[in-house]
Amino acid sequence: MGTNEKATPPISQPSSPPTPSRTVTILRSIVRSPRALPFIALITPPVRWFWNYMGWRNGGDVAHSLILGLLILYFIISLYVRRYD
């Protein structure tokens, strides 16, 4: 670049709010659904019943771990969605 040439400044685009991605939209619909938490609570008894029906041991532990994992996942998703609201 010669001494008489000027560097061109970058062209700035008008700022617009970013549109949420498809993932955020899907997760937002899950968190805002009034059926999400009751579904988590109601899925545990059938899992426990099925586990005991099959004759496997520790059905209560599996059901407890499942509901705990789903609640933790729900909480993490809700924090992620709030970040993009």
N, C-alpha and C positions, 0 to 999 in steps of 0.2 A: 504494500500500500504506500503510495507516495505521500509527501508532506502536505499537498494541497487537497487530498481526498478526505472527506469526512465520513466517519462511521455512521451508518444509518441506524436510527433508534429502532428498537423492535416495535412492530405494530401491535398496539394493545387492543384486545377485543373488549367490547362492552361486557361488564360483569353481569352475569345473570345467576340466579340461584341454581345450584346443581340439581338435576332431576334424580330422584332416588332410583337405585338400581332395581332390577326385578327381584333380586334376593331380598332386599330390604322391604319391598312391597309385600312379598309373600309372608315374611316374618312378622311384619306389622299386622297383617290380617290375622295371623295366628294369635298374637298377643292380645289384640283388641277383641277377639272373639269371646263372647260370654260363655261359650261352651268349652273352652280350653281347660280351665282348671277342674270343672266337674268331670270332664273326660279322664283327666289324670287320676282323679279320686275313684272313679267308677271302673277303671280298667284293672285295678288291683285285685278285687275279689274273684273275677273270672280267671285271672292268672293263677291265683292261689288254688282255686278249685281244679283247674286243669292239671296243675302240677301234682296235686294230691290224687286226682283221678288216675293219672298215669303211674302212680305208685312211686314217684320220685321223692327223695327226702328233701327236707329244708324248703318246702313250698312257701312258708311264711317268710323266710329270709329272702327268698328270691323276689317275692311280691314287695317286701319292704325296700329292697335294693332298687327295684324297678321304679317304685313311686318316688323314692328319694332322688334317683337319677333324673327322672322326668321333671321333677320340681326344680332341680338345679339347672337343668337345660332350659326350662321355661324362664327362670330368673335371669340367666345369661342372655337369652334372646331378648327379654324385655329391656335389659340394660343396653344392648346393641341397638335396638330400635329407638330408644330414647335419645341415643347419641345422634341419630340422623333426623330427629324431629325438630 
